[in-house]
Amino acid sequence: MGTGVYSGFFLIDMNVRNTLLRYTTLPFDAVVSGVTYSADNSLAGVDPPKLSSNTDREAFKIKFADPLLTYSGLADEMIGSRVTVRGGFYNTSGSPIIDSTGTQVLQNDPILNYTDCIVLYKGFIDIVRYTISEEDGAIFEIECASPMASLDALNSFYTTQNSIRQRIPAAQWSSAPDTCFDNVALGGKSQEVLWGKI
C-alpha cells in the first residue's frame, strides 16, 4: 500500500431477520476464513463516506442493480439490521507472499482471510430506497448509519417534578416519591441544594 499500487475488493455481511447475506465484489465466489461470499449478486457499487472533517455526517452506501425489485420484500426488514463491510487486497507485490495465516498467496491473487482485511464499516442499516432513472435503471440503495449520525440529536430533559414523576412507575412513586427536583426553581431566588445529601 505504501507504493500506491494496489487493487482491492469488498466483502459485505448483512444480517437480515437472522438470515446472513454475504456478497463480494470478486469475480468468483470466495471462501474467506471458512465463510463463503457470493459473487452472484447485483452489487452495483459501494460508496464509502467522503471524509472532510471529524464530524462529517456522510453515510456509507451500498447499491444493488435490481430491475426485478427482488429486494423489495426484504426492504422493511433491513432497517436496523447489522452490516459489516470489509476491504481486502490482491497480491500486487510482483511475487508470491505469505499472508497472516501462513498461507502462500500467488501474484495477482486475492488475500482471503479476515486478518488481512480492513473493516471499513460496521454498524446498522439506516435507510433503504429505490432510485429509478433512465441511465441506471432500478437501483436498490442501502444507506448505513453514519458514525456521526447522532451528533445533532437533541434529548431534552426537563428538571421539573412532573417530568421526573413520568419516568418512575406509579407504584414506586406512591411508596417513595422522588424529590430531586422539588427545589430547582423557587421564585427566582438562589437556593443552595445539597445534592445526594439527606
Kinemage of the C-alpha trace (Angstrom):
@kinemage 1
@onewidth
@group {chain A} dominant
@subgroup {mainchain}
@vectorlist {calphas} color= white
{ca met a 1} P 0.000 0.000 0.000
{ca gly a 2} L 2.923 2.297 0.605
{ca thr a 3} L 3.804 2.219 -3.094
{ca gly a 4} L 0.339 3.423 -4.046
{ca val a 5} L -0.095 0.446 -6.404
{ca tyr a 6} L -2.766 -1.835 -5.024
{ca ser a 7} L -6.039 -3.407 -6.011
{ca gly a 8} L -8.822 -4.397 -3.691
{ca phe a 9} L -12.263 -5.931 -3.249
{ca phe a 10} L -15.168 -5.703 -0.812
{ca leu a 11} L -16.749 -8.308 1.464
{ca ile a 12} L -20.245 -7.408 2.670
{ca asp a 13} L -22.075 -9.131 5.560
{ca met a 14} L -25.724 -8.319 6.300
{ca asn a 15} L -27.826 -9.989 8.971
{ca val a 16} L -31.472 -9.552 7.936
{ca arg a 17} L -34.081 -11.415 10.046
{ca asn a 18} L -31.318 -13.791 11.177
{ca thr a 19} L -30.588 -14.543 7.515
{ca leu a 20} L -26.961 -13.893 6.683
{ca leu a 21} L -26.396 -12.294 3.280
{ca arg a 22} L -22.758 -12.362 2.214
{ca tyr a 23} L -21.575 -10.742 -1.005
{ca thr a 24} L -18.237 -9.995 -2.612
{ca thr a 25} L -17.070 -7.815 -5.471
{ca leu a 26} L -14.645 -10.541 -6.532
{ca pro a 27} L -15.480 -12.125 -9.923
{ca phe a 28} L -15.910 -15.531 -8.238
{ca asp a 29} L -17.380 -16.955 -5.034
{ca ala a 30} L -14.784 -16.655 -2.300
{ca val a 31} L -14.245 -18.579 0.923
{ca val a 32} L -12.739 -16.241 3.499
{ca ser a 33} L -11.752 -17.812 6.814
{ca gly a 34} L -14.291 -20.596 6.209
{ca val a 35} L -17.161 -18.249 5.239
{ca thr a 36} L -18.498 -18.233 1.661
{ca tyr a 37} L -19.173 -14.898 -0.048
{ca ser a 38} L -21.273 -14.951 -3.190
{ca ala a 39} L -20.209 -13.225 -6.392
{ca asp a 40} L -23.648 -13.995 -7.846
{ca asn a 41} L -25.180 -10.695 -6.801
{ca ser a 42} L -26.242 -7.493 -8.434
{ca leu a 43} L -23.870 -5.278 -6.469
{ca ala a 44} L -23.594 -2.027 -8.407
{ca gly a 45} L -21.290 -0.143 -6.089
{ca val a 46} L -20.090 0.674 -2.617
{ca asp a 47} L -19.775 4.378 -1.847
{ca pro a 48} L -17.660 4.928 1.246
{ca pro a 49} L -18.207 8.206 3.089
{ca lys a 50} L -16.293 11.254 1.932
{ca leu a 51} L -14.446 12.461 4.995
{ca ser a 52} L -13.947 16.189 5.206
{ca ser a 53} L -13.973 16.709 8.976
{ca asn a 54} L -14.210 14.708 12.176
{ca thr a 55} L -17.931 15.491 12.468
{ca asp a 56} L -18.890 14.648 8.895
{ca arg a 57} L -22.428 13.279 8.512
{ca glu a 58} L -21.699 11.444 5.234
{ca ala a 59} L -23.009 7.877 5.338
{ca phe a 60} L -21.811 4.574 3.877
{ca lys a 61} L -23.902 3.483 0.868
{ca ile a 62} L -24.256 0.101 -0.836
{ca lys a 63} L -26.068 -0.099 -4.185
{ca phe a 64} L -27.602 -3.059 -5.977
{ca ala a 65} L -28.937 -3.113 -9.541
{ca asp a 66} L -32.433 -4.527 -9.047
{ca pro a 67} L -34.633 -4.267 -12.174
{ca leu a 68} L -36.945 -7.047 -10.893
{ca leu a 69} L -37.310 -5.432 -7.435
{ca thr a 70} L -36.136 -8.624 -5.734
{ca tyr a 71} L -35.030 -6.760 -2.602
{ca ser a 72} L -38.396 -5.041 -2.124
{ca gly a 73} L -39.704 -7.871 0.079
{ca leu a 74} L -36.744 -7.522 2.466
{ca ala a 75} L -36.533 -3.740 2.422
{ca asp a 76} L -38.574 -3.084 5.588
{ca glu a 77} L -36.775 -5.832 7.488
{ca met a 78} L -33.363 -4.426 6.567
{ca ile a 79} L -33.750 -1.228 8.572
{ca gly a 80} L -31.815 -1.631 11.797
{ca ser a 81} L -30.055 -4.797 10.583
{ca arg a 82} L -26.355 -5.249 11.209
{ca val a 83} L -23.937 -4.742 8.331
{ca thr a 84} L -20.169 -5.115 8.045
{ca val a 85} L -18.101 -4.050 5.046
{ca arg a 86} L -14.525 -5.274 4.806
{ca gly a 87} L -11.885 -4.327 2.287
{ca gly a 88} L -9.435 -6.930 1.044
{ca phe a 89} L -6.424 -6.722 -1.229
{ca tyr a 90} L -4.881 -8.539 -4.162
{ca asn a 91} L -1.221 -9.506 -4.050
{ca thr a 92} L 0.229 -6.855 -6.354
{ca ser a 93} L 3.748 -7.161 -4.943
{ca gly a 94} L 5.084 -8.864 -8.079
{ca ser a 95} L 5.929 -12.143 -6.330
{ca pro a 96} L 4.260 -14.717 -4.049
{ca ile a 97} L 3.770 -13.626 -0.431
{ca ile a 98} L 2.829 -15.296 2.829
{ca asp a 99} L -0.340 -13.943 4.462
{ca ser a 100} L -1.021 -13.604 8.205
{ca thr a 101} L -2.186 -17.211 8.492
{ca gly a 102} L 0.961 -18.592 6.843
{ca thr a 103} L -0.721 -19.374 3.502
{ca gln a 104} L 1.114 -18.576 0.303
{ca val a 105} L -0.689 -16.085 -1.942
{ca leu a 106} L 0.381 -16.091 -5.568
{ca gln a 107} L 0.936 -12.925 -7.547
{ca asn a 108} L -2.347 -11.161 -8.525
{ca asp a 109} L -4.433 -13.482 -6.298
{ca pro a 110} L -6.705 -12.052 -3.574
{ca ile a 111} L -5.607 -12.401 0.058
{ca leu a 112} L -8.540 -14.320 1.544
{ca asn a 113} L -8.556 -14.129 5.328
{ca tyr a 114} L -10.124 -11.740 7.815
{ca thr a 115} L -6.809 -10.938 9.489
{ca asp a 116} L -5.522 -9.230 6.349
{ca cys a 117} L -8.787 -7.385 5.628
{ca ile a 118} L -9.689 -3.932 6.867
{ca val a 119} L -13.072 -3.309 8.484
{ca leu a 120} L -14.323 -0.289 6.541
{ca tyr a 121} L -17.715 -0.097 8.194
{ca lys a 122} L -19.513 -1.909 10.986
{ca gly a 123} L -22.904 -0.718 12.092
{ca phe a 124} L -26.556 -0.715 11.132
{ca ile a 125} L -28.687 -0.124 8.067
{ca asp a 126} L -30.375 3.231 8.458
{ca ile a 127} L -32.282 3.883 5.209
{ca val a 128} L -33.278 1.747 2.212
{ca arg a 129} L -34.684 3.187 -1.002
{ca tyr a 130} L -35.154 2.552 -4.691
{ca thr a 131} L -33.936 5.101 -7.206
{ca ile a 132} L -35.109 4.639 -10.767
{ca ser a 133} L -33.509 6.502 -13.640
{ca glu a 134} L -33.252 6.101 -17.379
{ca glu a 135} L -29.461 5.766 -17.242
{ca asp a 136} L -29.094 3.292 -14.350
{ca gly a 137} L -32.497 1.562 -14.219
{ca ala a 138} L -33.748 0.444 -10.791
{ca ile a 139} L -31.101 0.784 -8.081
{ca phe a 140} L -31.708 -0.501 -4.572
{ca glu a 141} L -29.700 1.703 -2.236
{ca ile a 142} L -28.792 0.860 1.347
{ca glu a 143} L -27.581 3.728 3.486
{ca cys a 144} L -25.805 2.735 6.646
{ca ala a 145} L -25.914 4.851 9.777
{ca ser a 146} L -23.080 7.347 9.920
{ca pro a 147} L -20.722 7.094 12.899
{ca met a 148} L -21.561 10.774 13.428
{ca ala a 149} L -25.303 10.267 12.876
{ca ser a 150} L -26.416 11.193 16.384
{ca leu a 151} L -24.176 14.198 16.979
{ca asp a 152} L -27.001 16.559 16.078
{ca ala a 153} L -29.626 14.680 18.117
{ca leu a 154} L -31.300 16.543 20.952
{ca asn a 155} L -32.517 14.814 24.075
{ca ser a 156} L -34.476 17.247 26.191
{ca phe a 157} L -34.603 16.545 29.899
{ca tyr a 158} L -36.925 18.743 31.916
{ca thr a 159} L -35.953 19.419 35.504
{ca thr a 160} L -39.447 19.563 36.939
{ca gln a 161} L -41.215 17.378 39.460
{ca asn a 162} L -43.814 16.460 36.836
{ca ser a 163} L -41.157 15.240 34.364
{ca ile a 164} L -39.447 13.016 36.945
{ca arg a 165} L -42.815 11.623 38.015
{ca gln a 166} L -43.454 10.462 34.410
{ca arg a 167} L -40.209 8.474 34.436
{ca ile a 168} L -40.991 6.489 37.606
{ca pro a 169} L -43.691 3.776 37.886
{ca ala a 170} L -46.761 4.921 39.854
{ca ala a 171} L -46.425 2.151 42.464
{ca gln a 172} L -42.832 3.120 43.191
{ca trp a 173} L -43.722 6.844 43.306
{ca ser a 174} L -46.531 6.307 45.840
{ca ser a 175} L -44.263 4.394 48.213
{ca ala a 176} L -41.184 6.632 47.817
{ca pro a 177} L -41.677 9.820 45.811
{ca asp a 178} L -38.565 11.286 44.229
{ca thr a 179} L -37.914 14.815 45.465
{ca cys a 180} L -34.790 15.561 43.435
{ca phe a 181} L -36.402 18.464 41.523
{ca asp a 182} L -38.517 19.938 44.321
{ca asn a 183} L -36.207 22.901 44.951
{ca val a 184} L -34.783 23.523 41.484
{ca ala a 185} L -36.627 26.811 40.983
{ca leu a 186} L -38.192 28.677 43.871
{ca gly a 187} L -39.487 32.072 42.796
{ca gly a 188} L -36.294 33.224 41.106
{ca lys a 189} L -34.135 33.474 44.241
{ca ser a 190} L -30.941 31.493 44.594
{ca gln a 191} L -31.057 28.309 46.636
{ca glu a 192} L -28.325 26.090 47.954
{ca val a 193} L -29.221 22.452 47.322
{ca leu a 194} L -27.101 19.662 48.756
{ca trp a 195} L -27.490 17.022 46.055
{ca gly a 196} L -27.210 13.481 47.302
{ca lys a 197} L -27.408 14.550 50.942
{ca ile a 198} L -30.106 13.627 53.448
